[in-house]
Amino acid sequence: MDLISKHAKELLEFFKSTSFSKAVLVSFAVTTPIILGIATNHLEIGLALCFGAIWCSPSDVSGRLKHKQIGILYSSLLVVIVSFIGGYLKDLNYFLFPILGLLTFSIAFISIYGFRASLISFSGLLALVLSFANTTNTLENYTYALLIGLGGIWYLLLSTLWFYINPKAQTEEAIIKTILLTADFIDIRKQIIGEQANRQNLQTSLINLQSELAEQHVSLREILLLSRRSSGKSNYKNRRLMVFSQLVEILETANANPVNYDKMDVFFEMHPETKKKFQNLIAELSYQLRTIAKNLNQTNEFSSNKILSDAFNSLEKDILEFKNENNFEEYERYLMLQNFLDYQKKQFEKLKKIKWLLGNPELSTEDYHDNNKLKRFIEIRDYNPKIILRNFSFRSTIFKHSLRLSVAVMLGYAIGLLFDFQNPYWIILTIIIIMRPSYGLTKTRSKDRMIGTLIGAVLATCSVFIINDPYIFGALGVLSLVIAFSMVQKNYKASATFITLSVILIYAILEPNIFQVIQFRVIDTLIGAAISYSTMRLIWPAWSIAEISDNIKDSLQANITFFKSISNFYQKKGEVPTSLKINRKEAFLQMSNLSSAFQRMAQEPESKQKHIDEIYELVVLNHSCLTSLASLSTYTQNNKTSKASKDFILIAEHIIKNLEKACAMIKDVNFNDSEINKSIFIPEPYDFPKNLITSDSILKSDNELTHKEAHLVWEQLYWLHSLSEKMLKLTFKFSR
């Protein structure tokens, strides 16, 4: 029963998701013109409007309403131009293939302007491919193109109307997803406590999840900040913005660790009961976050704070037993545990703040964030035409992808004509849908597309044997279309299954020989997938190894900048500067980019994974560095700290110097060509100061807060120094 209940809840959540509502919206936008066209004996007009709506729908993604509207408008304009040109392509004879290739390249190259531009590009490519479909015999070419543009406007109106009907939907869903991912992150951090046989796997999962969270933060930041700027000081938006701010702080604190893992491992091995209590405490924090996500607007369903309060009280009593100022080793362990517990208390405070904010309190003017500060967190997309010239090179991944795609499209269409396939444009449609700039994603989508098409063909064949009613075919076709659109992002294989089923069922209404349609649909898809994979593998391949050194350098440079901000703040004190938070955001974002680049590399052929162990170590070192910086950042921002000592300033400068040296060396590394340097790296001699807690000035103080600060800061500096030397040794291996 529990399993049934779980799946029923998941199904209900799916029906409530924006993916499903958008799928219903797209299906309504597509089917309404067709039904009206049939009813008024103007089916060709209905089909043109239908195509315009479906081609422009990819630009309807989460974000500010104005950006969505502009994206759909640009898609409409592009599909009008492409459809008009495409209407004359079949009459060009020998010039068909070079012009087809040029158009494909030009449209695909629009993607250099970012994610939303890539969706507009995709709309244009769909319009180009389906201009071969011969959907009209009576409409003039320009009339057909304009009607397609009108279909895009029709979808824009529906999308805008739906946004105003349910304006909070995308915000709520993005908040819930961020909360759940944060809870997952905390769960993995809980598992890493104490020595683990699978720590490396957990560390990899942690890095990957942090990458996903960073991307989610970018999306949610755009939704909240840009819409807030346009709608003014909305109480709802400000409350959600403050919730998001707390979630960012929770992620940073979850990354924080008061000492390196080795010391924690030794202690928890000797005291497994304390380890278990900490794990239970962190598990409860994660559970309460999930409860908040599940009942976002039902605060009466939130978990009681008393459970966590009792857990903290129990741990505090246990930790006090280790307080022995006459035994330095015992006292140091006490400080380590107390600092670790303080981090969890900070999480509890942020959790309580989220619960309070979701209770819809009235915010005062002081609670509102400064717009001038907030806009610094948003990346402004540069649409300078010079970007085209900068990317017109084989160093550009998009340039190579556009060339590769144009070759694949010409080859696919040539094969379709050569063997006289029923619908040769299905081959190039498959290519357009499958091919992506990265090898791993193209390979995965090729496999999923083929499997999904085969499953869809089998289901369609069974349906045709059982059902003969065209109205049932139409209803099932529309239902399959809704499911297909709603599953595109979640499960591409399932989406391919239902899109195949939908296409075949709709064709079954119009085409008497439906089994021939099924046969060609399968063959065309298999050929398109094979061409996509082959061209990705053989023609101007863009292997991640060629760019991963840049990703490592960018992540390392972001960590250096973040460290400098923390050091400056620790020395100067005062109000936390916005620049520190911006540099923190950039460090997490660059770490996300590095993690994504490494994941792409790990999916590529083994022959293209040279030095993968060393590269993975550099990824982990960067992440460990960021974790340590998060520890320092969290502590310095949330605690009153003493005057920065000369030792702190000197050590920080030395660590930054080491990291900058490593950054300079990695800048010139090409892992594809580099050989391991056999020379032994000898680090610059450095007399690292003794543990700050043992210095006379600290020991003479009776202030425990000073002791905790000295212990945490020294541990992080010592750990960062160790990481910087490891990074230097590793990068030296590839220096020339």
Buried (B, 14 or more C-beta within 10 A) or exposed (E): EEEEEEEEEEEEEEEEBBBBBBBBBBBBBBBBBBBBBEEEEBBBBBBBBBBBBBBBBBBBBBBBBEBBBBBBBBBBBBBBBBBBBBBEBEEEEEEBBEBBBEBBBBBBBBBBBBEBBBBBBBBBBBBBBBBBBEBBEEBEBEBBBBBBBBBBBBBBEBBBEBBEEEEEBBBBBBBBBBBBBBBBBBBBBBBBBBBBEEBEEBBBBBBBBBBBBBBBBBBBBBBBBBBBBEEEEBEEBBBBBBBBBBBBBBBBBBBBBBBBBEBBBEBBEEBEEBBEBBBBBBBBBBBBBBBBBBBBEEBEEBBEEEEBEEBBEEBEEBBEEBBEEEEEEBBBBBBBBBBBBBBBBBBBBBBBBBBBBBEEEEBEEEBBBEEEEBEEBBEEEEEEEEBEEEBEEEEBBBBBBBBBBBBBBBBBBBBBEEEEBBBBBBBBBBBBBBBBBBBBBBBBBBBBBBBBBBBBBBBBBEBBEEBEEBEBBBEBBBBBBBBBBBBBEEBBBBBBBBBBBBBBBBBBEEEEEBBEBBBBBBBBBBBBBBBBBEBBEEBBBBBBBBBBBBBBBBBBBBBBBBBBBBBBBBBEEEEBBBBBBBBBBBBBBBBBBBBBBBBBBBBBEEEBBBBBEBBBBBBBBBBBBBBBBBBBBBBBBBBEBBEBBEBBEEBBEBBBBBBBBBBEBBBEBEBEEBEEEEEEEEBEEBEEBEBBBBBEEBEEEEEEEBBBBBBBBBBBBBBBBBBBBBBBBBBBBBBE
